[in-house]
């Protein structure tokens, strides 16, 4: 009788861990660039895009720097907004090429104006300066600005109707914004990969990664239903498992991940599907955070199109849990703590006390208080029309600071994403969160350039098309 340890181990050229937008994007790219290579994707849930890529686990904003004020805290410095806008153009170029080839249906993306609306002298002056800075950049040339309440009401009637102004108001508007169903997009990208010869395994949780003497990887896991173990061999591994990416990279043993940590938090939104309300708002409107509040608290009212149906979402209302995935365990965060990242974790907590206070206040907020915040955005909102929905769980990245020792002495909480590559480019993982989904193609093109250099020029073709657009 053959024992489990003697069962044959299937070998793949590429193994993708996680069934979200990142793995699906990389799978679709590699299926085009490496049609003769075997690709397999493993996802612990019974469906793709079940975590942060699910359309109701995110706000669907195609992040392009048009309205996200937290990308530009200094109104005179457009660097980050321009960088994200360029990356989003790469996304649009990549998606457009797949749509033209019949690989993607165009229904996942909808033109949706992106606006900012702010009130009061301080925020109006900031928005005015931001507009003057951005208008000189060709990538933001279509942006409009107004301090005329009547004009702003035409742009966003739901926000202005019934509002009593006791000070100045200002708004910017760009009609080139988008609303994206990242769940539908993820499934379509995975389908494209499968048509190119790739395979998708659902209900399969990867639990361990071991580098073998020959440089290949032994990927171990279990069927979440039968509990039966499985093992496959891979020449290259991508860890795109969202909040679980860190602990899998730690299990791989690569030194490049030493000192890194994650800070988990979630969010809730108020949602309405009432046609009379939804029909009055066809934009994504971002406001300004309250003075002293963290960047993650930017309030926004989002027009959504999911499965062809229109809704509105308002938020976010931050939540906190030690889970690293929405379908995770409360033990998750503690499984990532190591001696080498303990000090970064502790220093981030000490250096971000305003964020801790903000999260604590959000956890104590009643539904009435949450609705009161919506009323500042939509003065005529009716409580009967809105209900709370729980969004996805995010694991924000904690970067270790160099100390000249084996143990990092401090860490910095960053709101972005970072590729961690080790073992001679045979394994890469993605840590962090927003604006990840919107710029997934540019991140994966960067990965291809690092880990598949022979195909870098072909991957960069999408960036060339975007630059010339």
N, C-alpha and C positions, 0 to 999 in steps of 0.2 A: 504494500500500500504506500502511495506517495504522500508524504507529510506536507503540511502547508509550507514549510521552509524550503522544500524542494520543488515547489511549483515553478514552472517557467515564468520568468519576469519579462514582460513585454517592453520593448525599447522604443522610445520616441525621440525624434530629433529635438522637439520643443515640447515642454509641458508648461501649461498656463494654470496658475492656481487662483481661483476666484472667478465668478461668473458675472462681473460687473463691466462697466464701460471700458475700463483700462485693458483688461484681458481680451475683451471682444475686439477692441480697436487693434491691439497688437496682433491678434490672431488673423484679422482681416488683412492687415498689412503684410504679414509674413506669408500668408497663403498666396498673395500676389507675387511677392518678391522671391519666394522659395517654393515654387509649385511642386518640386520633387521631394520635399521634406515632409516628414510625418509630424503632425501637431495634435495634441490632446489637451482639452480643458477640463478641469475638475472643479466642481462647485458643490458646496456642502448642502445647500438648499435644494428643493425639488424644482426650482425654476431659476432662470437667469434673471439678473437685475432685481434680485429680491431685497437688496440692502440699499445703499445710498443711491444707486442708479434708478431705483423705482421712481416713477414720476411723482408720487405723493410723498416721497422721502426727501425731496429737494424742491426748490422753487422754480426749476425749469429755466432759469435765466441763462441765456447764452452770454456768458461773461465776456465783455469786450471793452471794459473800461468806460463805457458810455455814461453810466449812472452810479457806479459803485464808488461812493465818496471815500470809503476806507482805503481804496487803492491810491488815493492822492491826498493825504493829510496836509501836505504843503501845497497850497494853491498855485505856487510858482514852479513846482517840480512835476512834470508829466511823465517821468521815466517809467514808473511801474504801469500806469494806465496805457501808455504807448506800447510797452512790451506785451501786455496781455492782449491788447487789440491786434497786434501783429500775430500773436499765437492763434487768436481766434480766426483770423483770416486763413491761416493754414488749415484749421479745422474745416472751414467752409469750402476751401479748395479741395480737400480730401473727400469730404462728403459729396460735393458736386461731381467729382470724377466717378464715384461709385454710383450715384444716381444716373449719370449719363450712360454708364455701362449696364444699367438695369440691376445693379447689385443692392441698391437701397430704394425703398419707396420714399417719395418726397414728403410724405404726410407727417413725419416726425418733427418737422421744423416749420414754424409759422412766423411771418413778419409781425413784429410787435414793437411799437415805439418804446424807447427807454427814456424816462424822464427823471428829473430831480425836482422836488418842490420843497422849499425851505421858507421859514418865517423868522422875523426878527432881524435887527440890524447886524448882529455878528454873523449869522449864517448867510444872510443876503450878500454881505460884503465878500464873504468867502466864495460863494457860488459865482459872483460876478468876476472875481479874480481867476477862479478856475476856468471859467468860460473863455476869458481873454487869453489865458495860457494855451488852452486846447485848440482854439480856433486857428492858431498859426500852424497847427500840425495837419498835413493833408489827410491823415487817417480819421480826423474828427471834423473835417471841413463841413459836413452836413449838419452840425449841431446848431440849434437855435437857442436864443436866450430872450427872456422877457421878465419885466417887473410889473406888467399890466395885468391886473386881476382878471379883467374880462378875457384877455387872450389866454391866460392860464386856464380859465374855466372852459374855454373851447377845447384846450388840449386834454384836460382831465376833469370832466364835469362832476364825477362822483366825489372827487376830493374837495372841490370848491363849493358845491351846492350846499346852501344853508350855513356857510361859514361867515362868522362875524370877524372881520379883520381889525385888529387894534395896533397894527404895525405893518411894516413893509413885507412883501412877499416876492419871491423870485422863483423862476423855473428854467431849466434847460430841457430841450427835447431833441431826440435824434430818431428819425423814422426808420433807420437802418437796423434797429434792434431786433431780437428774436426771442421767441419762447420755444423751448425744446423739450420733447418727450424723450428723456434719456433712456427710459425703460424700453420703449419701442425701438429706439436706435440701437441699443445694446443687443436685443434679440436679432435685429436685421443684420448687424455686423457679424454676430456669431453664425447666422445662416450663411452669410457670404463665405466665412471661413470653412464651414462644412461643405459647401459646394466646391471649394477648392481642395477638398480631401481631408480636412480636419475632423476631429471627433469631439463630442461634448458628452461628459459623464456627470449627470446630476445625482444628488444625494450621496456624494462621495467627499468626505472630509479628509483633507491632507493633514497629518499629525506630526510628520517628521521628515527631515531632509538630511541626507548623509552624503558627503563627498567621498567617492571611491578612489582607490589608488590610481586608476586610469584617467581621473579627471571628470568622469561622468557622475551623475547624481542618482541616488536611490531615493525615490519618492514613496513614502509609506503613508497609509491612511486606512480608513474604514468606511464601509457602507453604513450610513446613519440609521438604516432601517433593520438590516439583518445583522449588523455589527461585524460582519465578515471583514477580515483584513485584506488589503490589497497592496501590492508593490509594483512600481514600474521604474524603468531606468530612463534617464533623460540626458541628452548632451547639453541642453540649455534649459534653465528654469526661470520663469518669471513669476514673482510673488505679487499678485495684484489682489490680495485678500482683504483690502480695506483695513479695518482696525486690527485684524489678525495678522497683518503682514509683518509687524515687528516681531511677534513671538516666533513666527516661522523662520524669519531671518536669524533670530537668536539661536534657534535650534540647528540652523545650518552650520554654525560655528565660524562664519566669516568674521574676521576682525574689524572689517569696515563698519559694522553696525554697533560696535562698542560705544557706550555712552549715550546712545539715542534713547529717548523715552517718548511717551505719548500722554496727552492730556485729553480724556474723553469728555464730551458733552453732547447733548441732544437738543431737540427743539420741538416745539409745538406751533401750529398755525391755526388761525381762525379761517374757516372756509365757508363759502356760500355757493350754492348751485341754483339759486332763485333766478329765473330768467330775467325778471324785471330789474334786478340789481346788476346781474352780469352784463346785460346789454348796454349798460351805461359806462362801462370801463373797458377799454381795449388797449391797455398799456401796462408797462411795469414802471411803477413810480416809487423811487427810493427817496427817503427823507434823510435827515441828519440825526446822529445819535445825540442823546442828552449829554450835556457837559459832564465830562468825567467818566462816561460810560465806555466800555470797550468797543473796538471796531465791529465785533461780531453782533452788536445790538442794533445795527442799522435797520430801522423799520422800513418795510416795503409792502406795497399792494400790487399783487401780481395777477395779471390775466393769464389763465392757463387753458390749454387745449389738450385734453387727454382722451384718447379713443374717440376723437371727433366731437367730444362734448366740452362745452365751455364752463369754466368755474373761476372763482376768484379766491386768492389766498392772501392773508395778511399775517405778518409776524416779522421776525421770529420771536418766540417766547422761549428762552433758554431753559433746558432741563439738565440735570446732572445724574449720571449713573456710572458705576465702575464697569459696566458692560462696554466692550469695544465694538460690538455689533448690536444692532437692534434685536436680532435673534441670538444674542450671546448669553454669557453667564456673568453674574455679579462678581465672580472670581477673576474675570478676564484681566483687569488692570494689574492685579497683584502677581499674575503669572509672568508679567513682563519686567518685574523689578529684579535688578541684578546689582551686585556690588558696584559695578562700573557705571551704572546710571542712577544710583541712589542720590548722590549729591546734586546732579542736574535736576532731578525731580523735586527735591526739597527746595533748591534755590528758586526754581520757577514759581513754586507756591508762595515763597516769601516775597519775591519781586513782583508778584501780580496780585497783590491784596485787593486792588479795586475790582479785578475780575472775579475773585473769590466772593467779595461782597455782592457783586452784581448777580452772580449765580445763586447766592443764598437768598437774595431778595426776590429773584424770579421763582425760586422754588416755593416761597411763601405766598406768592401772588394768587389771589382768588380769581375766579372767572370774571367777577365784576370788575376787578382792577384791570384784567387783560382786555376786557371789552372797552373800558375807559380809554385805553391806549388806541384801540381801533377808532374810537370816536374822535380822537384828535386828528386822525387821517380822513375819516369818512363821517362828517358831522351828523348826517341823517341816517346812520346805520341803525337797523332794528335788531335787537338781540335775538329775536325769533328766527331771523334769516341766516344766522351764523352758528357754526358748531366747531368744536376743537378737534383737530386731527394731530396725531403724533407723527413727526417726521423721523428721518434717519438719525443714526448715531454717528458722530464724527470723532476721529482720533487725531487731534491736532499734534503737530510734530514738536518735540523738544530737542533742539540741537545742542550737543555737548560743546563746551568751550575748551580749547586746547589748554593743557596745563603742564605739559612736559613730563607727565607721569602716566602710568597705565590707567589711572582713574581720573576721569574728568572732574574738575573742581566746581563747575557751574554749568547751567544750561540756559537757553533762551527759547521761549515759546514763539513759534513762527506760524503764521497763517498762510500756508502754501504747501507745495509738494516738493519732494526730493527723491531722486533715484539713487539707490544704494547698490553698487556693483562690486562683486568680489570674485575670488577664485578664477582670476584671469579672464573675466568677462563671461563666465559660464552660468552665473546666477545674478539676477537683478531683482530688486524689490522696490515698490513705490510706497513711500511713507507720506502722511499728511493728507490735507483735504483741499478745500476750495482754493482756486477755481478749477480744480482738477478735471472734472468731466468736460467742461467747455474747451479745454486745451489739450485733451487726451491725444489727438493726432500729433501735435508738435512734441509732446513728451515721448511718445512712442517712436517717433522719427529720431529723436535724440538717442533713444535706447538702441535703435538699429545701427546708428552711426558708431556707437561705442562697442557693441557686442557682435555686430555683423558688418565689419568695415568694408568688406568686398561689395556690399549692397548699399553702402551709404549714399552714393551718387544717385541711384534710382530712387531711394527714399526721399532725398532732398529735392527731387523734382516737384513734389507738392509744395515745398516752401518757395521754389522759384516761381511757380504759377501764382502763388499768393502774393509775392512781392510785386509782380507785374500787374496784379488786378487793380 
